[in-house]
Structure formats: C-alpha cells, structure tokens
Amino acid sequence: MENLNTSTQKNTSMPSMLPLKQVVHYTGLSSTTIYDMLDKKSNRYDSTFPIQVKLSKGRVAWVESEVAHWIENKIAARAH
C-alpha cells in the first residue's frame, strides 16, 4: 500500500514559503518597504507585490514562486 506522503508528492508539489527575512534578502527591500507596498494607504503601495500568507498568530510568509514571479516581472519591465 502506498503511503500518503508518496501519493501527495506524485500529484502535487508543496509550495515553498519564505519568511520576511528571506523576502528582504531576495528583493533587496527593507521590511518597512515591503509592508508599505502591501498597505493601500501608503504612497509605496504596489498592487502587484505578493500578499503574505498568515501561518499562525504573529507568523506570516510569502509563497516563493509569487515572489520570484514579481522579481521576474520587474526585470522584464526595465527593458520597456
């Protein structure tokens, strides 16, 4: 009999989650700037920036592929 983990791995891949510290590292932005980019009232608001996922009380993370996609879009936009 196949165990649940093996079955799950065959059908889907688990998204990687990034804590704020890693998002800061990958983007080169400060934590303040990141939270400003998520705040609709801020002049730094960026509707294209990935929204964090609440993991538990006081703990959030970002989906790695969404952060990577945002960075790729920024790189692509510089050529235009």
Secondary structure, 3 states (H helix, E strand, C coil): CCCHHHHHHHHCCCCCEECHHHHHHHHCCCHHHHHHHHCCCCCCCCCCCCCCEEEECCEEEEEHHHHHHHHHHHHHHCCC
